[in-house]
Amino acid sequence: MVVVTRPGGALPKSVLPSDSIYVEMNPVDVSSSQIRNLASRGESFAHLTTDAVVQFISARGVYRGAQ
């Protein structure tokens, strides 16, 4: 399990499974709704995320036809 920090949230590592990976990172000001809306209209969302995420979403048709 990978656990990523969120602003204002705190989760003690002691409550996680021992094989969990705990990642601390700065928040990204983007939501899946923004990406979904753009992708479902065939518009570019590359400026909102990494190349790897764009490739994953595009290759698998994630959000295709989403409302």
N, C-alpha and C positions, 0 to 999 in steps of 0.2 A: 504494500500500500504506500502511495506517495501522498504526503500531507503538505499542502502549501499554505503559508500564512495569509491572513486577510487583515486589513486594517481594523483595529478595534477588537480583534478576536484573539483569544489566547487559549491554547490547548496544551495542557501539561503533557510532556512526552511520556510520562509514566502511565497514561491511560491508553497509549497506542500499542498495537502489537509490536513485539520486540524486533521484528524484521522490517518495520516501517522505515521509510526514508522521509525525513523532515526537511523541507526546503523553505528557507526564508528568502523572500524576494520583494522587491518594490511593487506596489500595485500598478496595474495596467488600466488606463482609463478607456476601456472598451467593454461592451457587453456582447454576449452571444446573440442577443436580439438585433443589435446593429449589424453584425455580420450576416445573420440569417436574412434580414430584410434586403440587404444589398445583393447577397448571393441569389436569393430567390427571384430577383429582378434581372439577373445576369450582369449586374454592375460589379466593378472591381472593389474589393475590400482589402487589397494587398497593403494599403497604407495603414491598416489597423492591426496587423499581426505579422508574424514571421513568414518567410518563404515556405518553411516546412509545414506550417499550418495551412497556408493557402493551397499547397500541393495536396495535402491530405484531404481537405474539403473538396477540392476540385476532382481529384482522382476517384473519390468514392461517391460523388454526387450528393454529399451531405447538404441539406437544405434545399435541394432541387425541388421545386414545386411547393415549398413551404409558404405559408401565409403569414 
